Amino acid sequence: MSEKETKVPEGPSVQREAVTENELRALGVDLARDFPGSTADDFKSYPVLSEGGWFKVVKHQKTLQTVSREPWALLGPVSLTSEGLELD
């Protein structure tokens, strides 16, 4: 066998976005009461696919408890070239 290294293409990845304390407050989360010892850095927002379609969620990363779950784009992270195109 040859010593040639085969490169495997990188698969899709999910970008987890930071959540601010103000955003958590707007979602009704009181850090001191609901997640004692946690900070806003312990929460992330990202898309998930479930049986109901794509959702944008905010989760506490240490426990994976969902704080917010809202419907997202029909095809999730896939955007069509025709998106936003207006046909009359």
Buried (B, 14 or more C-beta within 10 A) or exposed (E): EEEEEEEEEEEEEEEEEEBEEEBBEEEEBEBEEEBEEBEBEBBBBEBBEEEEEBBBBBBBEEEEEEBBBEEBEEEBEEEEEEEEEEEE
